[in-house]
Amino acid sequence: MTKGHDATPEPEAAVDLFIEFVNTLEFEDGEPIDHVGDPGRLADWLRSHDLAGGRLATSRVKRAAPGFRDLRDLTRDVIVRLAEGRDPTDVQTRRLNAVLRAGLHYHQLRRAGPGARFTVGQVGDDLEQAMAAIAGSLAHYVADHDLRRLRVCANDGCRWLFVDTSPAGRRRWCDMRTCGNRAKVARHRARTRSGPPARGSTPG
């Protein structure tokens, strides 16, 4: 990532797949930066998260890219609602379930060729299965975890999404050393500009 987020979150914790995926669209001072914006980078991200193996044809990834973008937008919208204490809408739930349904797969016993040994192979579209894995990560989190721990960074120019694993559960910033420190500096500058009240004046 480009903006100085530590590779290890603060405090240290495993990052859920849906969180990693949604943060592939990052914001730097409000400007979007898409880290999987082309087929090659999307394929690399999928392989690095064990969601695809071997060589992925660029044409296939390109065709699937709009579906991944839609899923990322849906995931972000759902997380924002949850972070605000609201449930996903019925439409969002149906869209998430449609992604899960499209990623169904099964195993099949087959022979590789005449006289060859039998093998068991997985049948189904691997890219649809990758999207289903991401959607499933979100679905299991919603069903099994404390939704009050989902956060959107309080820096409006960042909006990084994270799970608050701090003991008190009161984190506001994705990283205190970046966004948190910037907010402190901004508050200090605002106080400095306003200056102390004039002598003899009464607070309004």
Rosetta constraint file for C-alpha pairs under 8 A:
AtomPair CA 1 CA 5 HARMONIC 6.90 0.50
AtomPair CA 1 CA 26 HARMONIC 7.91 0.50
AtomPair CA 1 CA 35 HARMONIC 7.66 0.50
AtomPair CA 3 CA 28 HARMONIC 6.76 0.50
AtomPair CA 4 CA 178 HARMONIC 7.26 0.50
AtomPair CA 5 CA 9 HARMONIC 7.84 0.50
AtomPair CA 5 CA 175 HARMONIC 6.96 0.50
AtomPair CA 5 CA 178 HARMONIC 7.48 0.50
AtomPair CA 6 CA 10 HARMONIC 7.92 0.50
AtomPair CA 8 CA 12 HARMONIC 6.00 0.50
AtomPair CA 8 CA 13 HARMONIC 7.57 0.50
AtomPair CA 9 CA 13 HARMONIC 6.45 0.50
AtomPair CA 9 CA 15 HARMONIC 7.94 0.50
AtomPair CA 9 CA 175 HARMONIC 7.56 0.50
AtomPair CA 10 CA 174 HARMONIC 7.73 0.50
AtomPair CA 10 CA 175 HARMONIC 6.29 0.50
AtomPair CA 11 CA 165 HARMONIC 6.79 0.50
AtomPair CA 11 CA 166 HARMONIC 6.50 0.50
AtomPair CA 13 CA 165 HARMONIC 7.14 0.50
AtomPair CA 15 CA 19 HARMONIC 6.60 0.50
AtomPair CA 15 CA 20 HARMONIC 6.68 0.50
AtomPair CA 15 CA 163 HARMONIC 7.76 0.50
AtomPair CA 16 CA 20 HARMONIC 6.48 0.50
AtomPair CA 16 CA 137 HARMONIC 6.97 0.50
AtomPair CA 17 CA 21 HARMONIC 6.14 0.50
AtomPair CA 17 CA 134 HARMONIC 6.15 0.50
AtomPair CA 17 CA 137 HARMONIC 6.05 0.50
AtomPair CA 17 CA 138 HARMONIC 7.85 0.50
AtomPair CA 18 CA 22 HARMONIC 6.10 0.50
AtomPair CA 18 CA 75 HARMONIC 7.32 0.50
AtomPair CA 18 CA 134 HARMONIC 5.38 0.50
AtomPair CA 18 CA 135 HARMONIC 7.03 0.50
AtomPair CA 18 CA 137 HARMONIC 5.75 0.50
AtomPair CA 18 CA 138 HARMONIC 5.58 0.50
AtomPair CA 19 CA 23 HARMONIC 6.21 0.50
AtomPair CA 19 CA 161 HARMONIC 6.60 0.50
AtomPair CA 19 CA 162 HARMONIC 6.49 0.50
AtomPair CA 20 CA 24 HARMONIC 6.66 0.50
AtomPair CA 21 CA 72 HARMONIC 6.90 0.50
AtomPair CA 21 CA 134 HARMONIC 7.49 0.50
AtomPair CA 22 CA 72 HARMONIC 5.29 0.50
AtomPair CA 22 CA 73 HARMONIC 7.59 0.50
AtomPair CA 22 CA 75 HARMONIC 6.60 0.50
AtomPair CA 22 CA 76 HARMONIC 6.12 0.50
AtomPair CA 22 CA 161 HARMONIC 7.64 0.50
AtomPair CA 23 CA 160 HARMONIC 6.52 0.50
AtomPair CA 23 CA 161 HARMONIC 6.68 0.50
AtomPair CA 24 CA 34 HARMONIC 6.06 0.50
AtomPair CA 24 CA 35 HARMONIC 5.12 0.50
AtomPair CA 24 CA 36 HARMONIC 6.41 0.50
AtomPair CA 25 CA 32 HARMONIC 6.53 0.50
AtomPair CA 25 CA 33 HARMONIC 5.72 0.50
AtomPair CA 25 CA 34 HARMONIC 4.58 0.50
AtomPair CA 25 CA 35 HARMONIC 6.20 0.50
AtomPair CA 25 CA 36 HARMONIC 7.78 0.50
AtomPair CA 26 CA 32 HARMONIC 5.67 0.50
AtomPair CA 26 CA 33 HARMONIC 5.03 0.50
AtomPair CA 26 CA 34 HARMONIC 6.34 0.50
AtomPair CA 26 CA 35 HARMONIC 7.57 0.50
AtomPair CA 26 CA 158 HARMONIC 7.30 0.50
AtomPair CA 26 CA 159 HARMONIC 7.99 0.50
AtomPair CA 26 CA 160 HARMONIC 6.94 0.50
AtomPair CA 27 CA 31 HARMONIC 5.13 0.50
AtomPair CA 27 CA 32 HARMONIC 4.50 0.50
AtomPair CA 27 CA 33 HARMONIC 5.85 0.50
AtomPair CA 27 CA 157 HARMONIC 6.42 0.50
AtomPair CA 27 CA 158 HARMONIC 4.99 0.50
AtomPair CA 27 CA 159 HARMONIC 6.85 0.50
AtomPair CA 27 CA 160 HARMONIC 7.50 0.50
AtomPair CA 28 CA 32 HARMONIC 6.50 0.50
AtomPair CA 28 CA 33 HARMONIC 7.18 0.50
AtomPair CA 28 CA 157 HARMONIC 6.24 0.50
AtomPair CA 28 CA 158 HARMONIC 5.94 0.50
AtomPair CA 29 CA 156 HARMONIC 7.93 0.50
AtomPair CA 29 CA 157 HARMONIC 4.20 0.50
AtomPair CA 29 CA 158 HARMONIC 6.24 0.50
AtomPair CA 30 CA 156 HARMONIC 7.04 0.50
AtomPair CA 30 CA 157 HARMONIC 4.03 0.50
AtomPair CA 30 CA 158 HARMONIC 6.19 0.50
AtomPair CA 31 CA 157 HARMONIC 7.56 0.50
AtomPair CA 35 CA 41 HARMONIC 7.04 0.50
AtomPair CA 35 CA 42 HARMONIC 7.91 0.50
AtomPair CA 36 CA 40 HARMONIC 7.87 0.50
AtomPair CA 36 CA 41 HARMONIC 4.90 0.50
AtomPair CA 36 CA 42 HARMONIC 4.49 0.50
AtomPair CA 36 CA 45 HARMONIC 7.20 0.50
AtomPair CA 37 CA 41 HARMONIC 6.83 0.50
AtomPair CA 37 CA 42 HARMONIC 6.88 0.50
AtomPair CA 38 CA 42 HARMONIC 6.23 0.50
AtomPair CA 38 CA 62 HARMONIC 7.68 0.50
AtomPair CA 39 CA 43 HARMONIC 6.02 0.50
AtomPair CA 39 CA 58 HARMONIC 6.09 0.50
AtomPair CA 39 CA 61 HARMONIC 5.50 0.50
AtomPair CA 39 CA 62 HARMONIC 5.35 0.50
AtomPair CA 39 CA 65 HARMONIC 7.03 0.50
AtomPair CA 40 CA 44 HARMONIC 6.22 0.50
AtomPair CA 40 CA 58 HARMONIC 6.94 0.50
AtomPair CA 41 CA 45 HARMONIC 6.14 0.50
AtomPair CA 42 CA 46 HARMONIC 6.25 0.50
AtomPair CA 42 CA 61 HARMONIC 7.57 0.50
AtomPair CA 42 CA 65 HARMONIC 7.82 0.50
AtomPair CA 43 CA 47 HARMONIC 6.21 0.50
AtomPair CA 43 CA 52 HARMONIC 7.68 0.50
AtomPair CA 43 CA 56 HARMONIC 6.87 0.50
AtomPair CA 43 CA 61 HARMONIC 6.87 0.50
AtomPair CA 44 CA 48 HARMONIC 6.05 0.50
AtomPair CA 45 CA 49 HARMONIC 6.34 0.50
AtomPair CA 46 CA 50 HARMONIC 6.29 0.50
AtomPair CA 46 CA 51 HARMONIC 4.91 0.50
AtomPair CA 46 CA 52 HARMONIC 5.53 0.50
AtomPair CA 46 CA 130 HARMONIC 7.55 0.50
AtomPair CA 47 CA 51 HARMONIC 5.63 0.50
AtomPair CA 47 CA 52 HARMONIC 4.87 0.50
AtomPair CA 47 CA 53 HARMONIC 5.94 0.50
AtomPair CA 51 CA 126 HARMONIC 7.90 0.50
AtomPair CA 51 CA 127 HARMONIC 7.95 0.50
AtomPair CA 51 CA 129 HARMONIC 7.94 0.50
AtomPair CA 51 CA 130 HARMONIC 5.23 0.50
AtomPair CA 51 CA 133 HARMONIC 7.80 0.50
AtomPair CA 52 CA 56 HARMONIC 7.87 0.50
AtomPair CA 52 CA 126 HARMONIC 6.69 0.50
AtomPair CA 52 CA 127 HARMONIC 7.28 0.50
AtomPair CA 52 CA 130 HARMONIC 7.08 0.50
AtomPair CA 56 CA 60 HARMONIC 7.18 0.50
AtomPair CA 56 CA 61 HARMONIC 7.00 0.50
AtomPair CA 57 CA 61 HARMONIC 6.51 0.50
AtomPair CA 58 CA 62 HARMONIC 6.00 0.50
AtomPair CA 59 CA 63 HARMONIC 6.26 0.50
AtomPair CA 60 CA 64 HARMONIC 6.26 0.50
AtomPair CA 61 CA 65 HARMONIC 5.92 0.50
AtomPair CA 61 CA 127 HARMONIC 7.79 0.50
AtomPair CA 62 CA 66 HARMONIC 7.90 0.50
AtomPair CA 64 CA 68 HARMONIC 6.62 0.50
AtomPair CA 64 CA 127 HARMONIC 7.15 0.50
AtomPair CA 65 CA 69 HARMONIC 6.25 0.50
AtomPair CA 66 CA 70 HARMONIC 6.12 0.50
AtomPair CA 67 CA 71 HARMONIC 6.15 0.50
AtomPair CA 68 CA 72 HARMONIC 6.12 0.50
AtomPair CA 68 CA 131 HARMONIC 6.72 0.50
AtomPair CA 69 CA 73 HARMONIC 6.21 0.50
AtomPair CA 70 CA 74 HARMONIC 6.09 0.50
AtomPair CA 71 CA 75 HARMONIC 5.97 0.50
AtomPair CA 71 CA 96 HARMONIC 7.93 0.50
AtomPair CA 71 CA 131 HARMONIC 7.48 0.50
AtomPair CA 71 CA 135 HARMONIC 7.68 0.50
AtomPair CA 72 CA 76 HARMONIC 6.15 0.50
AtomPair CA 73 CA 77 HARMONIC 6.16 0.50
AtomPair CA 74 CA 78 HARMONIC 6.15 0.50
AtomPair CA 74 CA 92 HARMONIC 7.02 0.50
AtomPair CA 74 CA 96 HARMONIC 7.84 0.50
AtomPair CA 75 CA 79 HARMONIC 6.15 0.50
AtomPair CA 75 CA 135 HARMONIC 7.80 0.50
AtomPair CA 75 CA 138 HARMONIC 7.55 0.50
AtomPair CA 76 CA 80 HARMONIC 6.11 0.50
AtomPair CA 77 CA 81 HARMONIC 6.30 0.50
AtomPair CA 78 CA 82 HARMONIC 6.22 0.50
AtomPair CA 78 CA 87 HARMONIC 7.93 0.50
AtomPair CA 78 CA 88 HARMONIC 5.60 0.50
AtomPair CA 78 CA 92 HARMONIC 7.23 0.50
AtomPair CA 79 CA 83 HARMONIC 5.99 0.50
AtomPair CA 79 CA 150 HARMONIC 7.04 0.50
AtomPair CA 79 CA 151 HARMONIC 7.97 0.50
AtomPair CA 79 CA 161 HARMONIC 7.89 0.50
AtomPair CA 80 CA 84 HARMONIC 6.27 0.50
AtomPair CA 80 CA 151 HARMONIC 7.74 0.50
AtomPair CA 80 CA 152 HARMONIC 6.81 0.50
AtomPair CA 81 CA 85 HARMONIC 6.45 0.50
AtomPair CA 81 CA 86 HARMONIC 5.05 0.50
AtomPair CA 81 CA 87 HARMONIC 6.37 0.50
AtomPair CA 81 CA 88 HARMONIC 6.46 0.50
AtomPair CA 82 CA 86 HARMONIC 5.05 0.50
AtomPair CA 82 CA 87 HARMONIC 5.80 0.50
AtomPair CA 82 CA 88 HARMONIC 7.01 0.50
AtomPair CA 82 CA 147 HARMONIC 6.44 0.50
AtomPair CA 82 CA 148 HARMONIC 7.54 0.50
AtomPair CA 82 CA 150 HARMONIC 6.99 0.50
AtomPair CA 83 CA 147 HARMONIC 7.16 0.50
AtomPair CA 83 CA 148 HARMONIC 6.49 0.50
AtomPair CA 83 CA 149 HARMONIC 7.56 0.50
AtomPair CA 83 CA 150 HARMONIC 5.21 0.50
AtomPair CA 83 CA 151 HARMONIC 5.42 0.50
AtomPair CA 83 CA 152 HARMONIC 6.86 0.50
AtomPair CA 85 CA 147 HARMONIC 7.99 0.50
AtomPair CA 85 CA 148 HARMONIC 7.16 0.50
AtomPair CA 88 CA 92 HARMONIC 5.98 0.50
AtomPair CA 88 CA 93 HARMONIC 6.41 0.50
AtomPair CA 89 CA 93 HARMONIC 6.27 0.50
AtomPair CA 90 CA 94 HARMONIC 6.19 0.50
AtomPair CA 91 CA 95 HARMONIC 6.20 0.50
AtomPair CA 92 CA 96 HARMONIC 6.15 0.50
AtomPair CA 93 CA 97 HARMONIC 6.13 0.50
AtomPair CA 94 CA 98 HARMONIC 6.12 0.50
AtomPair CA 95 CA 99 HARMONIC 6.54 0.50
AtomPair CA 96 CA 100 HARMONIC 6.44 0.50
AtomPair CA 96 CA 135 HARMONIC 6.35 0.50
AtomPair CA 97 CA 101 HARMONIC 6.03 0.50
AtomPair CA 98 CA 102 HARMONIC 6.14 0.50
AtomPair CA 99 CA 103 HARMONIC 6.45 0.50
AtomPair CA 99 CA 128 HARMONIC 7.62 0.50
AtomPair CA 99 CA 131 HARMONIC 6.71 0.50
AtomPair CA 99 CA 132 HARMONIC 5.55 0.50
AtomPair CA 99 CA 135 HARMONIC 6.79 0.50
AtomPair CA 100 CA 104 HARMONIC 6.97 0.50
AtomPair CA 100 CA 131 HARMONIC 7.67 0.50
AtomPair CA 100 CA 132 HARMONIC 4.57 0.50
AtomPair CA 100 CA 133 HARMONIC 7.69 0.50
AtomPair CA 100 CA 135 HARMONIC 6.39 0.50
AtomPair CA 100 CA 136 HARMONIC 6.69 0.50
AtomPair CA 101 CA 132 HARMONIC 7.57 0.50
AtomPair CA 102 CA 128 HARMONIC 6.26 0.50
AtomPair CA 102 CA 129 HARMONIC 7.52 0.50
AtomPair CA 102 CA 132 HARMONIC 7.24 0.50
AtomPair CA 103 CA 124 HARMONIC 7.43 0.50
AtomPair CA 103 CA 125 HARMONIC 7.17 0.50
AtomPair CA 103 CA 126 HARMONIC 7.95 0.50
AtomPair CA 103 CA 128 HARMONIC 4.80 0.50
AtomPair CA 103 CA 129 HARMONIC 4.14 0.50
AtomPair CA 103 CA 130 HARMONIC 7.42 0.50
AtomPair CA 103 CA 131 HARMONIC 7.03 0.50
AtomPair CA 103 CA 132 HARMONIC 5.01 0.50
AtomPair CA 103 CA 133 HARMONIC 7.92 0.50
AtomPair CA 104 CA 124 HARMONIC 7.03 0.50
AtomPair CA 104 CA 129 HARMONIC 6.80 0.50
AtomPair CA 104 CA 132 HARMONIC 7.90 0.50
AtomPair CA 105 CA 122 HARMONIC 6.90 0.50
AtomPair CA 105 CA 123 HARMONIC 5.67 0.50
AtomPair CA 105 CA 124 HARMONIC 4.90 0.50
AtomPair CA 105 CA 125 HARMONIC 7.77 0.50
AtomPair CA 105 CA 129 HARMONIC 7.52 0.50
AtomPair CA 106 CA 122 HARMONIC 5.79 0.50
AtomPair CA 106 CA 123 HARMONIC 5.43 0.50
AtomPair CA 106 CA 124 HARMONIC 7.01 0.50
AtomPair CA 107 CA 120 HARMONIC 6.43 0.50
AtomPair CA 107 CA 121 HARMONIC 5.51 0.50
AtomPair CA 107 CA 122 HARMONIC 4.43 0.50
AtomPair CA 107 CA 123 HARMONIC 5.80 0.50
AtomPair CA 108 CA 120 HARMONIC 5.46 0.50
AtomPair CA 108 CA 121 HARMONIC 5.36 0.50
AtomPair CA 108 CA 122 HARMONIC 6.27 0.50
AtomPair CA 108 CA 123 HARMONIC 6.77 0.50
AtomPair CA 109 CA 118 HARMONIC 6.69 0.50
AtomPair CA 109 CA 119 HARMONIC 5.82 0.50
AtomPair CA 109 CA 120 HARMONIC 4.53 0.50
AtomPair CA 109 CA 121 HARMONIC 6.53 0.50
AtomPair CA 110 CA 118 HARMONIC 5.43 0.50
AtomPair CA 110 CA 119 HARMONIC 5.47 0.50
AtomPair CA 110 CA 120 HARMONIC 6.21 0.50
AtomPair CA 110 CA 121 HARMONIC 7.33 0.50
AtomPair CA 111 CA 116 HARMONIC 6.21 0.50
AtomPair CA 111 CA 117 HARMONIC 5.96 0.50
AtomPair CA 111 CA 118 HARMONIC 4.32 0.50
AtomPair CA 111 CA 119 HARMONIC 6.00 0.50
AtomPair CA 112 CA 116 HARMONIC 5.77 0.50
AtomPair CA 112 CA 117 HARMONIC 6.73 0.50
AtomPair CA 112 CA 118 HARMONIC 6.53 0.50
AtomPair CA 112 CA 119 HARMONIC 6.96 0.50
AtomPair CA 113 CA 117 HARMONIC 7.89 0.50
AtomPair CA 124 CA 128 HARMONIC 7.98 0.50
AtomPair CA 124 CA 129 HARMONIC 7.46 0.50
AtomPair CA 125 CA 129 HARMONIC 6.18 0.50
AtomPair CA 126 CA 130 HARMONIC 6.11 0.50
AtomPair CA 127 CA 131 HARMONIC 6.38 0.50
AtomPair CA 128 CA 132 HARMONIC 6.18 0.50
AtomPair CA 129 CA 133 HARMONIC 6.12 0.50
AtomPair CA 130 CA 134 HARMONIC 6.50 0.50
AtomPair CA 131 CA 135 HARMONIC 6.18 0.50
AtomPair CA 132 CA 136 HARMONIC 5.77 0.50
AtomPair CA 133 CA 137 HARMONIC 6.15 0.50
AtomPair CA 134 CA 138 HARMONIC 6.64 0.50
AtomPair CA 135 CA 139 HARMONIC 6.16 0.50
AtomPair CA 136 CA 140 HARMONIC 5.98 0.50
AtomPair CA 137 CA 141 HARMONIC 6.24 0.50
AtomPair CA 138 CA 142 HARMONIC 6.18 0.50
AtomPair CA 139 CA 143 HARMONIC 6.23 0.50
AtomPair CA 140 CA 144 HARMONIC 5.81 0.50
AtomPair CA 140 CA 145 HARMONIC 7.91 0.50
AtomPair CA 141 CA 145 HARMONIC 5.30 0.50
AtomPair CA 141 CA 147 HARMONIC 7.98 0.50
AtomPair CA 142 CA 146 HARMONIC 7.86 0.50
AtomPair CA 142 CA 147 HARMONIC 6.61 0.50
AtomPair CA 149 CA 163 HARMONIC 5.51 0.50
AtomPair CA 149 CA 164 HARMONIC 4.93 0.50
AtomPair CA 149 CA 165 HARMONIC 7.12 0.50
AtomPair CA 149 CA 169 HARMONIC 6.63 0.50
AtomPair CA 150 CA 161 HARMONIC 7.54 0.50
AtomPair CA 150 CA 162 HARMONIC 6.11 0.50
AtomPair CA 150 CA 163 HARMONIC 4.71 0.50
AtomPair CA 150 CA 164 HARMONIC 6.19 0.50
AtomPair CA 151 CA 161 HARMONIC 5.78 0.50
AtomPair CA 151 CA 162 HARMONIC 5.33 0.50
AtomPair CA 151 CA 163 HARMONIC 5.92 0.50
AtomPair CA 151 CA 164 HARMONIC 6.53 0.50
AtomPair CA 151 CA 172 HARMONIC 7.29 0.50
AtomPair CA 152 CA 159 HARMONIC 5.45 0.50
AtomPair CA 152 CA 160 HARMONIC 5.78 0.50
AtomPair CA 152 CA 161 HARMONIC 4.69 0.50
AtomPair CA 152 CA 162 HARMONIC 6.53 0.50
AtomPair CA 152 CA 172 HARMONIC 7.67 0.50
AtomPair CA 152 CA 173 HARMONIC 7.82 0.50
AtomPair CA 152 CA 174 HARMONIC 7.73 0.50
AtomPair CA 153 CA 158 HARMONIC 6.55 0.50
AtomPair CA 153 CA 159 HARMONIC 4.77 0.50
AtomPair CA 153 CA 160 HARMONIC 5.18 0.50
AtomPair CA 153 CA 161 HARMONIC 6.26 0.50
AtomPair CA 153 CA 162 HARMONIC 7.63 0.50
AtomPair CA 153 CA 172 HARMONIC 5.92 0.50
AtomPair CA 153 CA 173 HARMONIC 4.72 0.50
AtomPair CA 153 CA 174 HARMONIC 5.22 0.50
AtomPair CA 153 CA 179 HARMONIC 8.00 0.50
AtomPair CA 154 CA 158 HARMONIC 7.83 0.50
AtomPair CA 154 CA 159 HARMONIC 6.75 0.50
AtomPair CA 154 CA 172 HARMONIC 5.58 0.50
AtomPair CA 154 CA 173 HARMONIC 5.65 0.50
AtomPair CA 155 CA 159 HARMONIC 6.17 0.50
AtomPair CA 155 CA 173 HARMONIC 6.99 0.50
AtomPair CA 155 CA 179 HARMONIC 6.19 0.50
AtomPair CA 155 CA 180 HARMONIC 7.93 0.50
AtomPair CA 155 CA 183 HARMONIC 7.42 0.50
AtomPair CA 158 CA 179 HARMONIC 7.75 0.50
AtomPair CA 160 CA 174 HARMONIC 6.25 0.50
AtomPair CA 161 CA 174 HARMONIC 7.28 0.50
AtomPair CA 162 CA 174 HARMONIC 6.61 0.50
AtomPair CA 164 CA 169 HARMONIC 5.95 0.50
AtomPair CA 164 CA 170 HARMONIC 7.49 0.50
AtomPair CA 164 CA 171 HARMONIC 6.18 0.50
AtomPair CA 165 CA 169 HARMONIC 6.50 0.50
AtomPair CA 166 CA 170 HARMONIC 7.15 0.50
AtomPair CA 166 CA 171 HARMONIC 6.90 0.50
AtomPair CA 172 CA 180 HARMONIC 7.92 0.50
AtomPair CA 173 CA 179 HARMONIC 6.04 0.50
AtomPair CA 173 CA 180 HARMONIC 5.53 0.50
AtomPair CA 174 CA 179 HARMONIC 6.82 0.50
AtomPair CA 174 CA 180 HARMONIC 7.78 0.50
AtomPair CA 175 CA 179 HARMONIC 5.92 0.50
AtomPair CA 175 CA 180 HARMONIC 6.26 0.50
AtomPair CA 176 CA 180 HARMONIC 4.05 0.50
AtomPair CA 176 CA 181 HARMONIC 5.83 0.50
AtomPair CA 177 CA 181 HARMONIC 5.40 0.50
AtomPair CA 178 CA 182 HARMONIC 6.19 0.50
AtomPair CA 179 CA 183 HARMONIC 6.22 0.50
AtomPair CA 180 CA 184 HARMONIC 6.42 0.50
AtomPair CA 181 CA 185 HARMONIC 6.25 0.50
AtomPair CA 182 CA 186 HARMONIC 6.11 0.50
AtomPair CA 183 CA 187 HARMONIC 6.18 0.50
AtomPair CA 184 CA 188 HARMONIC 6.18 0.50
AtomPair CA 185 CA 189 HARMONIC 6.17 0.50
AtomPair CA 186 CA 190 HARMONIC 6.16 0.50
AtomPair CA 187 CA 191 HARMONIC 6.25 0.50
AtomPair CA 188 CA 192 HARMONIC 6.16 0.50
AtomPair CA 189 CA 193 HARMONIC 6.12 0.50
AtomPair CA 190 CA 194 HARMONIC 6.26 0.50
AtomPair CA 191 CA 195 HARMONIC 6.21 0.50
AtomPair CA 197 CA 201 HARMONIC 6.81 0.50
AtomPair CA 197 CA 203 HARMONIC 7.74 0.50
